[in-house]
Each structure stands twice: as structure tokens, then as C-alpha cells.
Amino acid sequence: MLIGIDDTDIPGSRGTGKLARHLASDLETCGLGGSLSVTRHQLLVHPRINYTSHNSAACLVLVSHQEPHSVLQYCKIFLSDHFIPGSNPGLCVLDNSQVTPDAIDFGRSARDTVLCVEQAYRVARESGALVEALGRTGE
């Protein structure tokens, strides 16, 4: 299962990567699965994109027998309890077997193209990804 998080921090605070590693550890401690890795993904830095310092997102690879919806609910509570006020966190959970070529292309294009929220939700919907906007705007 893949768990993506982004925009959980503000300038001067601990970053999304640190929070992602904390989430991975917490998922293991609670018996929801074993974390294989936490990876950092560099996204486009552009004046039209709001970001904290480097515009990177994190992805956790989790081996779990839980349903993605259950993992999403747990992660949603965890992030709600741990994100920095003033940030604009988002969460995405997807079973690895559901990763579509369009989802891969969308992720790759985020490295060098300004994308919009509607595109992200469309790709998520078409691949079966579960997405939650936990912040102000969903961006």
C-alpha cells in the first residue's frame, strides 16, 4: 500500500519527511502494517505553487492486510493530531495493485509542470486512490 502526504509543515518547523517517518513507525507500533520505506519526492518549485521550503512530498510503502480505507482513517487522525497549524496537509492511500499508468504519469509530471487540484482528484478517482484534504484549501 502507498501512503502519500504533503504540506504538513510551515517555515521553521520540522518537515513532512520527519512526520512521514513518525507515521510509519506509529503504523507499525499499532499493528497496522510494516513500513518498507519512506521516500521523498521532489515536486516543482514555481511561483504559482504554494510550498514551504523545497516543495517535496513523502510516500510510505506499507505492507498491510488492512483495507486501504482503514489505513486512511488512521492516517487522517494521526495527521490531524500532528500537522503544524497553518499548513495545508493532504493524504492519499492507494493499494499498490491499483497504481495506473495515468497515476504514474501524473506523479512524474508534478516534477516539472504546474498541475491543478482537479487533475489530482480526477487521477485519484480513476485509479481508486483515497484522498483527503485536511487543510484550508485542498491544494
C-alpha positions as CSV (number, residue, x, y, z in Angstrom):
1,M,0.0,0.0,0.0
2,L,1.2,3.5,-0.8
3,I,0.5,6.4,1.6
4,G,1.3,9.9,0.3
5,I,1.4,13.0,2.5
6,D,2.3,16.6,1.7
7,D,2.3,20.1,3.1
8,T,2.2,19.3,6.8
9,D,4.7,22.0,7.9
10,I,5.3,25.7,7.8
11,P,8.6,27.6,7.6
12,G,10.9,26.9,10.6
13,S,9.1,23.7,11.6
14,R,10.0,20.0,11.2
15,G,9.4,18.8,7.7
16,T,7.0,16.5,6.0
17,G,9.6,13.8,5.8
18,K,10.1,13.7,9.5
19,L,6.4,13.4,10.1
20,A,6.2,10.6,7.4
21,R,8.8,8.6,9.3
22,H,6.9,9.2,12.6
23,L,3.7,8.0,10.9
24,A,5.5,4.9,9.5
25,S,6.7,4.0,13.0
26,D,3.3,4.6,14.5
27,L,1.6,2.4,11.9
28,E,4.0,-0.4,12.9
29,T,3.5,0.1,16.6
30,C,-0.3,0.0,16.3
31,G,-0.1,-3.3,14.3
32,L,-1.5,-1.8,11.1
33,G,1.4,-2.9,8.9
34,G,5.1,-2.9,8.3
35,S,6.8,0.0,6.7
36,L,9.2,-0.9,3.8
37,S,10.3,2.6,3.1
38,V,9.6,6.3,3.4
39,T,10.7,8.2,0.3
40,R,11.0,11.9,-0.5
41,H,9.6,13.2,-3.8
42,Q,10.8,16.5,-5.2
43,L,8.0,18.5,-6.8
44,L,8.2,21.5,-9.0
45,V,9.3,24.8,-7.3
46,H,7.3,27.5,-9.1
47,P,5.9,30.9,-8.1
48,R,2.3,29.7,-8.8
49,I,2.7,26.8,-6.3
50,N,2.4,27.3,-2.6
51,Y,5.1,25.4,-0.7
52,T,7.1,25.7,2.5
53,S,10.8,25.5,1.5
54,H,11.6,22.8,-1.1
55,N,8.2,21.5,-2.3
56,S,8.7,17.9,-1.6
57,A,6.2,15.2,-0.7
58,A,6.6,11.9,1.1
59,C,5.4,8.4,0.3
60,L,5.3,5.5,2.7
61,V,5.3,2.0,1.4
62,L,3.3,-0.2,3.8
63,V,2.8,-3.9,3.9
64,S,-0.6,-4.4,5.4
65,H,-3.5,-6.8,5.5
66,Q,-5.8,-3.9,6.4
67,E,-8.2,-2.3,3.9
68,P,-7.0,1.0,2.4
69,H,-10.0,2.8,3.9
70,S,-9.0,1.7,7.5
71,V,-5.4,2.8,6.9
72,L,-6.7,6.2,5.5
73,Q,-8.8,6.7,8.6
74,Y,-5.9,6.0,10.9
75,C,-3.5,8.3,9.0
76,K,-6.2,11.0,8.9
77,I,-6.4,11.0,12.7
78,F,-2.6,10.8,13.0
79,L,-2.1,13.8,10.7
80,S,-4.8,15.8,12.2
81,D,-3.1,15.4,15.6
82,H,0.4,16.1,14.3
83,F,0.4,18.6,11.4
84,I,1.6,22.1,12.1
85,P,-1.2,24.7,12.4
86,G,-1.2,27.0,9.4
87,S,-0.1,24.2,7.0
88,N,-2.3,22.7,4.4
89,P,-1.9,18.9,4.7
90,G,-3.2,16.3,2.2
91,L,-3.3,12.5,2.4
92,C,-3.6,9.8,-0.3
93,V,-3.8,6.0,0.2
94,L,-3.7,3.5,-2.7
95,D,-3.3,-0.2,-2.9
96,N,-0.1,-0.9,-4.9
97,S,-2.1,-3.1,-7.3
98,Q,-4.3,-0.1,-8.3
99,V,-1.5,2.1,-9.5
100,T,-2.4,3.1,-13.0
101,P,-0.2,4.4,-15.8
102,D,-2.1,7.7,-15.6
103,A,-1.2,8.0,-11.8
104,I,2.5,7.3,-12.6
105,D,2.4,9.9,-15.4
106,F,0.7,12.5,-13.1
107,G,3.3,11.9,-10.4
108,R,6.2,12.3,-12.9
109,S,4.7,15.5,-14.4
110,A,4.5,17.1,-10.9
111,R,8.2,17.4,-11.0
112,D,8.2,19.9,-13.8
113,T,4.6,21.0,-14.5
114,V,2.2,23.2,-12.6
115,L,-0.8,20.9,-12.0
116,C,-4.2,21.7,-10.6
117,V,-6.3,20.1,-7.8
118,E,-8.9,19.0,-10.3
119,Q,-6.4,17.0,-12.2
120,A,-5.2,15.3,-9.0
121,Y,-8.7,14.4,-7.9
122,R,-9.5,13.0,-11.4
123,V,-6.4,10.8,-11.4
124,A,-7.1,9.6,-7.9
125,R,-10.7,8.8,-8.7
126,E,-9.8,6.9,-11.8
127,S,-7.2,4.8,-10.0
128,G,-9.3,4.2,-6.9
129,A,-7.0,6.2,-4.6
130,L,-8.5,7.5,-1.4
131,V,-7.7,11.2,-1.0
132,E,-8.3,13.5,2.0
133,A,-7.6,17.3,2.1
134,L,-7.1,18.1,5.8
135,G,-6.2,21.7,5.4
136,R,-7.6,25.0,4.3
137,T,-7.8,24.7,0.5
138,G,-7.1,21.1,-0.5
139,E,-4.1,22.3,-2.6
